[in-house]
Amino acid sequence: MRKHFAVFGIIPIKTSGDDVMLDPVFVDVDIYSHEIPAPHVDLLEGFDGTDPEFNEWISEERAFWYSKLDQGEAAKLAARTDKGGALSGHLVFPRLAVRRVKVLGQSDWLSHFGEGICDELRTSLSAISGVYRIVSPSADGAEAATDYILNVSVRSANGVRVHAEAIKTDGGEQIWSGRFDLEEKADFEVQEKLARRIIDSILESLSDGQWVQYWATSETTTAAWEHFQKGRVQEQLGERISLAKAISHYRIAAGLDASFLQAQISLGFCLVDGLRLCLFDDDEKAQVEAKNIVQKVRNFAPRNLHGRALGAFYYCYEGMFDQSLEIMHDVHSRAPTSPEMLGYFAAVLGYCGEYEKEQAIYKHALSLTSHPPAWIRTNLAFSCLLSDVSVDERDLKNIIAEKPNHLRALVALAAYQASCGAFSEAKETSSKILAIDPLFRANEWRSDRFFKNSVDQTRLAKLLSEAGLPSAR
């Protein structure tokens, strides 16, 4: 492969130690699965017998993985997997504990500083309590029941050096570590900023991946940062009421710090999403607020990629689909490997009815991140529905298993079941939708202003009606 692609000036393979992998910068992966594999399946099953050296390697690899997957772990996986491959039950949030800071050296000031860092970490971690469950290691048996532990140490030389690491409780594997050098006598504000930097790093390593880069470099107050994080937690839940809560938190964050650009942009995205989902009693008021944010961001940071993407989404609401696509083509050219920007680009393509391109870009975006967001996965399902392409039903069930009240996934599943003629299953899914959102209406769930071809909205509404969901008169 290297010899063949060298002609084109690209190397599509990355090698490191014993690892050989395709480089996602150059390769589109046209497959996506988000299920736990059955514990009895062999690694590369069916590939035996090709070559003596390969057979020796695959035997060693299988032995290595079997040693990790002991009988107890296999039983846990099997218990969590139903016949369709979906996780059963509710998502158990990973548990994270912060140990007391280890002070290296004898200094009252250093001890107080270390305790201050620890307190700031615990306070700031409360903002992401919807992503992690924060536990105290001092409680009896708490540390043994913790998934991750955050260790922090401080020492003093010419200044102060802080070292932090996140480790897995089971096995002690280090997930992340960081070193921070500070001036002597660092004040409370420095402690707050350091705590936020550590938490951002943990999120990047354990859950959010590249998405953290969106806000991690921002300078803002701790209060604004905490409301921003709480808004993100609510936004990720995928429920209508949680979207309203996210808007509230983002408004507070933007009010606390008018220069906190990410809070303004996130508020704009939620307002546009609310318009798309017919969330507001007064669309005109929400539209004016979203338009003002788009203009403010354009004036303040005209080349900000998230700001430009927000403008593209707003233009779709205004019916300016060609202008929206032009913006997203430019954004894509500037960030070709960003899963988030690819997801935004694909969404705009879908609004324009270019479903085949939309699906290809969604799949590529999902191949670039180890933390695939639910909104891209559900959008992919809707795109497949509207273009008569097979939908990955198991992935929708996985999302619902992770987030039982995720409205988009439930709606996509109900529409898919109706399209297959599985009306009894569709009605059962629809009853869950109405339990979460009694005001849900099949013909008003998505605004037809976000479809370049209104026939697509009519088709989706018909499927949801056939699934047993009521329509507005």
C-alpha positions as CSV (number, residue, x, y, z in Angstrom):
1,M,0.0,0.0,0.0
2,R,2.8,2.4,0.8
3,K,4.4,1.7,-2.6
4,H,1.1,2.2,-4.4
5,F,0.1,5.4,-2.7
6,A,3.6,6.9,-2.7
7,V,2.9,7.8,-6.4
8,F,0.2,10.2,-5.1
9,G,2.4,11.6,-2.4
10,I,0.4,10.2,0.5
11,I,1.1,7.6,3.2
12,P,-2.2,6.2,4.3
13,I,-0.7,3.9,7.0
14,K,0.5,4.7,10.4
15,T,2.8,2.3,12.3
16,S,3.8,2.5,15.9
17,G,5.4,-0.4,17.7
18,D,3.2,-3.4,16.9
19,D,0.3,-1.3,15.7
20,V,-0.6,-0.9,12.1
21,M,-3.5,1.4,11.2
22,L,-5.1,3.4,8.5
23,D,-4.5,7.1,8.8
24,P,-8.0,8.8,9.2
25,V,-6.6,12.0,7.6
26,F,-6.4,10.2,4.3
27,V,-8.9,7.4,4.6
28,D,-12.7,7.5,4.7
29,V,-14.1,4.5,6.7
30,D,-17.5,3.6,5.3
31,I,-18.6,1.6,8.3
32,Y,-19.7,2.5,11.8
33,S,-20.7,0.4,14.7
34,H,-21.2,1.4,18.4
35,E,-22.0,-1.9,20.1
36,I,-20.2,-4.0,22.6
37,P,-18.8,-7.1,20.8
38,A,-20.0,-10.5,22.0
39,P,-17.3,-11.8,24.3
40,H,-17.0,-15.1,22.5
41,V,-16.1,-13.7,19.1
42,D,-12.5,-14.3,18.0
43,L,-10.3,-11.4,17.0
44,L,-10.3,-11.3,13.1
45,E,-12.4,-14.5,13.0
46,G,-12.0,-16.3,9.7
47,F,-8.6,-14.9,8.8
48,D,-6.6,-17.9,9.9
49,G,-4.4,-20.0,7.6
50,T,-3.2,-17.2,5.3
51,D,0.4,-17.3,6.3
52,P,2.5,-19.0,9.0
53,E,3.9,-15.7,10.4
54,F,0.4,-14.2,10.4
55,N,-1.0,-17.2,12.2
56,E,1.6,-16.9,14.9
57,W,0.9,-13.2,15.3
58,I,-2.9,-13.6,15.5
59,S,-2.6,-16.4,18.1
60,E,-0.5,-14.1,20.3
61,E,-3.0,-11.3,19.8
62,R,-5.9,-13.4,20.7
63,A,-4.2,-14.7,23.8
64,F,-3.4,-11.2,24.8
65,W,-7.1,-10.1,24.5
66,Y,-8.4,-13.2,26.2
67,S,-6.2,-12.5,29.2
68,K,-7.8,-9.1,29.5
69,L,-11.3,-10.5,29.0
70,D,-11.5,-12.9,32.0
71,Q,-14.6,-14.9,32.7
72,G,-16.0,-12.3,35.1
73,E,-15.6,-9.5,32.6
74,A,-17.1,-11.6,29.8
75,A,-20.2,-12.3,32.0
76,K,-20.6,-8.5,32.6
77,L,-20.5,-7.9,28.9
78,A,-22.9,-10.6,28.1
79,A,-25.3,-9.4,30.8
80,R,-25.2,-5.9,29.3
81,T,-25.9,-7.1,25.7
82,D,-29.3,-8.0,24.5
83,K,-30.0,-10.2,21.4
84,G,-30.0,-7.1,19.1
85,G,-26.6,-6.0,20.4
86,A,-27.9,-3.0,22.4
87,L,-27.0,-2.2,25.9
88,S,-29.7,-3.0,28.4
89,G,-30.7,-0.8,31.3
90,H,-29.7,2.7,32.1
91,L,-26.3,4.3,31.6
92,V,-24.1,4.2,34.7
93,F,-22.1,7.4,34.8
94,P,-18.3,6.8,35.3
95,R,-17.3,7.6,38.9
96,L,-14.5,10.0,39.5
97,A,-12.8,10.7,42.8
98,V,-10.3,13.4,43.8
99,R,-7.7,12.3,46.4
100,R,-6.3,14.9,48.8
101,V,-3.4,16.7,47.3
102,K,0.1,15.4,48.1
103,V,2.4,18.1,49.2
104,L,6.1,17.5,48.6
105,G,8.1,19.6,51.0
106,Q,7.5,21.3,54.3
107,S,5.7,24.7,53.9
108,D,2.5,25.9,55.5
109,W,1.8,28.1,52.4
110,L,2.4,25.1,50.1
111,S,0.0,23.0,52.1
112,H,-2.7,25.7,52.0
113,F,-2.2,26.1,48.3
114,G,-2.5,22.3,47.7
115,E,-5.7,22.2,49.8
116,G,-7.0,25.1,47.7
117,I,-6.4,23.3,44.4
118,C,-8.2,20.2,45.7
119,D,-11.2,22.3,46.9
120,E,-11.3,24.1,43.5
121,L,-11.2,20.8,41.6
122,R,-14.1,19.4,43.6
123,T,-16.2,22.6,43.2
124,S,-15.6,22.8,39.5
125,L,-16.2,19.1,39.0
126,S,-19.8,19.7,40.1
127,A,-20.4,21.4,36.8
128,I,-19.8,18.1,34.9
129,S,-21.8,15.9,37.3
130,G,-24.1,14.9,34.4
131,V,-21.1,13.4,32.6
132,Y,-19.4,11.9,35.7
133,R,-20.5,10.9,39.1
134,I,-18.2,12.7,41.6
135,V,-17.5,10.6,44.7
136,S,-15.4,11.2,47.8
137,P,-12.6,8.7,48.3
138,S,-12.8,9.3,52.1
139,A,-16.1,7.5,52.3
140,D,-15.9,3.9,53.4
141,G,-15.3,1.7,50.4
142,A,-15.8,4.6,48.0
143,E,-12.4,4.4,46.3
144,A,-12.9,0.7,45.5
145,A,-16.2,1.5,43.8
146,T,-14.6,4.4,41.8
147,D,-13.8,4.1,38.0
148,Y,-11.2,6.9,37.9
149,I,-9.1,8.6,40.5
150,L,-7.5,12.0,40.1
151,N,-4.1,12.4,41.9
152,V,-2.5,15.8,42.4
153,S,0.8,16.7,43.9
154,V,2.5,20.1,44.5
155,R,6.1,21.1,45.2
156,S,8.0,24.3,45.4
157,A,11.4,25.4,44.0
158,N,11.7,28.7,42.2
159,G,8.0,28.7,41.8
160,V,5.3,26.0,42.3
161,R,5.0,22.9,40.2
162,V,1.7,21.0,40.1
163,H,1.5,17.5,38.7
164,A,-1.9,15.8,38.1
165,E,-2.8,12.4,36.7
166,A,-6.0,10.4,36.1
167,I,-5.8,6.7,36.6
168,K,-8.1,3.8,36.2
169,T,-9.0,2.2,39.5
170,D,-9.1,-1.3,38.0
171,G,-5.5,-2.0,37.0
172,G,-4.0,1.5,37.8
173,E,-3.6,2.4,34.1
174,Q,-2.7,6.1,33.7
175,I,-5.2,7.8,31.4
176,W,-3.8,11.3,31.5
177,S,-1.1,13.3,33.2
178,G,-0.1,17.0,33.1
179,R,2.5,19.3,34.6
180,F,1.8,22.9,35.4
181,D,4.4,25.5,36.5
182,L,3.2,28.5,38.5
183,E,4.7,31.5,40.1
184,E,5.2,31.5,43.9
185,K,2.3,32.9,45.9
186,A,-0.3,32.1,43.2
187,D,-3.6,33.7,44.0
188,F,-7.2,32.2,44.1
189,E,-7.8,33.1,40.4
190,V,-4.8,31.0,39.4
191,Q,-6.1,28.1,41.4
192,E,-9.5,28.4,39.7
193,K,-7.9,28.5,36.2
194,L,-5.7,25.5,37.0
195,A,-8.6,23.5,38.2
196,R,-10.5,24.2,35.0
197,R,-7.4,23.2,32.9
198,I,-7.1,19.9,34.7
199,I,-10.9,19.1,34.2
200,D,-10.8,20.1,30.5
201,S,-7.9,17.7,30.1
202,I,-9.8,14.9,31.8
203,L,-12.8,15.5,29.6
204,E,-10.6,15.4,26.5
205,S,-9.0,12.1,27.6
206,L,-12.0,10.3,28.9
207,S,-15.2,11.5,27.2
208,D,-15.2,14.5,24.8
209,G,-12.1,14.1,22.7
210,Q,-11.7,16.8,20.1
211,W,-14.8,18.6,21.3
212,V,-13.0,20.0,24.3
213,Q,-10.9,22.1,22.0
214,Y,-14.0,24.2,21.4
215,W,-13.8,26.0,24.8
216,A,-10.6,24.8,26.5
217,T,-8.5,27.8,25.4
218,S,-11.0,30.3,26.6
219,E,-10.3,32.8,29.4
220,T,-13.4,33.5,31.5
221,T,-14.6,33.6,35.1
222,T,-15.1,30.4,37.0
223,A,-18.8,31.2,37.5
224,A,-19.3,31.6,33.7
225,W,-17.3,28.4,33.0
226,E,-19.4,26.4,35.4
227,H,-22.7,27.5,33.8
228,F,-21.2,26.8,30.4
229,Q,-20.4,23.2,31.5
230,K,-23.8,22.7,33.0
231,G,-25.3,23.9,29.7
232,R,-23.3,21.4,27.8
233,V,-24.4,18.6,30.1
234,Q,-28.0,19.5,29.5
235,E,-27.6,19.9,25.8
236,Q,-26.1,16.4,25.5
237,L,-29.1,14.8,27.2
238,G,-31.2,15.2,24.0
239,E,-34.5,16.1,25.7
240,R,-36.7,19.1,25.0
241,I,-36.7,20.3,28.6
242,S,-32.9,19.8,28.8
243,L,-32.5,22.0,25.8
244,A,-34.5,24.7,27.6
245,K,-32.2,24.3,30.6
246,A,-29.1,24.5,28.4
247,I,-30.3,27.8,27.0
248,S,-30.8,29.1,30.5
249,H,-27.3,28.2,31.6
250,Y,-25.7,29.6,28.4
251,R,-27.6,32.9,28.9
252,I,-26.3,33.1,32.4
253,A,-22.7,32.3,31.3
254,A,-22.9,35.0,28.5
255,G,-24.4,37.5,31.0
256,L,-21.6,36.9,33.5
257,D,-18.9,37.4,30.8
258,A,-19.9,39.2,27.6
259,S,-16.6,38.3,26.0
260,F,-17.1,34.5,26.6
261,L,-17.5,33.8,22.9
262,Q,-18.2,30.1,23.3
263,A,-21.1,30.7,25.6
264,Q,-22.6,33.1,23.0
265,I,-22.1,30.6,20.1
266,S,-23.6,27.7,22.1
267,L,-26.6,29.8,23.1
268,G,-27.0,30.6,19.4
269,F,-26.9,26.9,18.4
270,C,-29.5,26.0,21.0
271,L,-31.8,28.8,19.9
272,V,-31.6,27.7,16.3
273,D,-32.1,24.1,17.4
274,G,-35.2,25.2,19.4
275,L,-36.5,26.9,16.2
276,R,-35.9,23.7,14.2
277,L,-37.7,21.6,16.9
278,C,-40.6,24.0,17.2
279,L,-39.7,24.4,20.9
280,F,-40.7,28.0,21.5
281,D,-44.0,29.6,22.1
282,D,-42.7,32.8,20.5
283,D,-40.5,31.9,17.5
284,E,-40.0,35.6,16.5
285,K,-38.4,36.4,19.8
286,A,-36.0,33.5,19.6
287,Q,-35.2,34.3,16.0
288,V,-34.3,37.9,16.8
289,E,-32.0,36.7,19.7
290,A,-30.3,34.1,17.5
291,K,-29.9,36.7,14.7
292,N,-28.3,39.2,17.1
293,I,-25.8,36.5,18.3
294,V,-24.9,35.6,14.7
295,Q,-24.2,39.2,13.9
296,K,-22.3,39.8,17.2
297,V,-20.0,36.8,16.6
298,R,-19.5,37.7,13.0
299,N,-18.4,41.2,14.0
300,F,-16.2,40.1,16.9
301,A,-14.6,37.0,15.4
302,P,-15.4,36.7,11.7
303,R,-13.1,33.7,11.1
304,N,-14.3,31.7,14.1
305,L,-15.3,28.3,12.7
306,H,-18.0,27.6,15.2
307,G,-19.4,31.1,14.7
308,R,-19.4,30.6,10.9
309,A,-21.2,27.3,11.3
310,L,-23.8,28.9,13.5
311,G,-24.4,31.5,10.8
312,A,-24.8,28.7,8.3
313,F,-27.5,27.0,10.4
314,Y,-29.3,30.3,10.9
315,Y,-29.3,31.0,7.2
316,C,-31.1,27.7,6.7
317,Y,-33.9,28.9,8.9
318,E,-34.1,32.0,6.7
319,G,-34.3,29.8,3.6
320,M,-30.8,30.9,2.4
321,F,-29.6,27.4,1.7
322,D,-27.1,28.2,-1.1
323,Q,-25.4,30.8,1.2
324,S,-25.4,28.3,4.0
325,L,-23.7,25.6,1.9
326,E,-21.1,28.1,0.7
327,I,-20.1,28.9,4.3
328,M,-19.9,25.2,5.2
329,H,-17.7,24.4,2.2
330,D,-15.3,27.0,3.4
331,V,-15.5,25.8,7.0
332,H,-14.8,22.2,5.8
333,S,-11.8,23.3,3.7
334,R,-10.3,24.9,6.9
335,A,-11.1,22.0,9.2
336,P,-11.2,18.8,7.1
337,T,-10.5,16.4,10.0
338,S,-12.7,18.0,12.7
339,P,-15.6,15.6,13.5
340,E,-17.7,18.4,14.8
341,M,-17.3,20.6,11.7
342,L,-17.9,17.6,9.4
343,G,-21.1,16.9,11.4
344,Y,-22.3,20.5,10.9
345,F,-21.4,20.3,7.1
346,A,-23.3,17.1,6.8
347,A,-26.4,18.6,8.6
348,V,-26.5,21.5,6.1
349,L,-26.2,19.1,3.2
350,G,-29.2,17.2,4.7
351,Y,-31.3,20.4,4.9
352,C,-30.5,20.9,1.3
353,G,-31.7,17.4,0.4
354,E,-28.2,16.1,-0.6
355,Y,-28.7,12.9,1.5
356,E,-26.0,10.7,-0.1
357,K,-23.3,13.3,0.5
358,E,-24.7,13.9,4.0
359,Q,-24.4,10.2,5.0
360,A,-20.9,9.8,3.6
361,I,-19.7,12.8,5.6
362,Y,-21.4,11.7,8.8
363,K,-19.8,8.3,8.5
364,H,-16.4,9.9,8.0
365,A,-16.9,12.2,11.0
366,L,-17.7,9.2,13.2
367,S,-14.6,7.4,12.0
368,L,-12.5,10.3,13.3
369,T,-13.5,10.3,16.9
370,S,-13.4,7.7,19.7
371,H,-16.3,9.7,21.4
372,P,-19.1,9.6,18.7
373,P,-21.8,12.0,19.7
374,A,-25.5,10.9,19.7
375,W,-26.6,13.9,17.5
376,I,-24.4,12.8,14.6
377,R,-25.6,9.2,14.9
378,T,-29.3,10.1,15.1
379,N,-28.9,12.6,12.2
380,L,-27.4,9.8,10.1
381,A,-30.4,7.6,10.9
382,F,-32.9,10.4,9.8
383,S,-30.9,10.9,6.6
384,C,-31.0,7.2,5.8
385,L,-34.8,7.2,6.4
386,L,-35.4,10.1,4.0
387,S,-33.4,8.4,1.2
388,D,-34.6,4.8,1.6
389,V,-31.2,3.6,2.9
390,S,-30.9,0.9,5.5
391,V,-30.9,2.3,9.1
392,D,-28.7,0.9,11.9
393,E,-31.5,0.1,14.3
394,R,-29.1,-1.4,16.9
395,D,-27.2,1.9,17.1
396,L,-30.4,3.8,17.8
397,K,-31.2,1.3,20.6
398,N,-27.7,1.7,21.9
399,I,-28.2,5.5,22.2
400,I,-31.5,4.9,24.0
401,A,-29.9,2.5,26.3
402,E,-27.3,5.1,27.2
403,K,-29.8,7.9,27.4
404,P,-33.3,6.5,27.8
405,N,-35.0,9.9,27.3
406,H,-33.1,10.9,24.2
407,L,-36.0,12.2,22.1
408,R,-34.2,12.3,18.7
409,A,-33.2,8.7,19.0
410,L,-36.7,7.6,20.0
411,V,-38.3,9.6,17.2
412,A,-35.8,8.1,14.6
413,L,-36.5,4.6,16.0
414,A,-40.3,5.1,15.8
415,A,-40.1,6.4,12.2
416,Y,-37.8,3.5,11.2
417,Q,-40.1,0.9,12.8
418,A,-43.1,2.4,11.0
419,S,-41.2,2.4,7.7
420,C,-40.6,-1.3,8.1
421,G,-44.2,-2.1,8.9
422,A,-43.4,-3.0,12.6
423,F,-46.3,-1.0,13.9
424,S,-46.7,-2.7,17.3
425,E,-43.1,-1.9,18.1
426,A,-43.5,1.6,16.7
427,K,-46.5,2.3,18.9
428,E,-44.5,1.1,21.9
429,T,-41.7,3.5,21.0
430,S,-44.3,6.3,20.5
431,S,-45.7,5.8,23.9
432,K,-42.3,6.4,25.4
433,I,-42.0,9.6,23.3
434,L,-45.3,10.9,24.6
435,A,-44.4,10.0,28.2
436,I,-41.3,12.2,27.8
437,D,-43.0,14.9,25.8
438,P,-46.8,14.8,26.0
439,L,-47.0,17.8,23.6
440,F,-45.1,16.0,20.9
441,R,-46.9,16.3,17.5
442,A,-45.8,14.4,14.4
443,N,-46.3,17.3,12.0
444,E,-44.7,19.9,14.2
445,W,-41.7,18.1,15.5
446,R,-39.3,19.6,12.9
447,S,-39.9,22.9,11.3
448,D,-40.4,22.7,7.5
449,R,-38.2,25.8,7.2
450,F,-35.2,23.5,7.6
451,F,-36.1,21.4,4.6
452,K,-35.3,22.8,1.2
453,N,-37.9,20.4,-0.2
454,S,-40.9,20.4,2.1
455,V,-42.0,17.0,0.7
456,D,-39.3,15.5,3.0
457,Q,-41.0,17.1,6.1
458,T,-44.4,15.7,5.0
459,R,-42.9,12.2,4.5
460,L,-41.3,12.2,7.9
461,A,-44.5,13.5,9.6
462,K,-46.5,10.7,7.8
463,L,-44.1,8.0,9.2
464,L,-44.4,9.4,12.7
465,S,-48.2,9.5,12.4
466,E,-48.2,5.9,11.3
467,A,-46.1,5.1,14.3
468,G,-49.0,6.3,16.5
469,L,-48.0,9.8,17.3
470,P,-50.7,12.5,17.2
471,S,-50.7,15.4,14.8
472,A,-51.6,19.0,15.5
473,R,-54.8,20.2,13.8
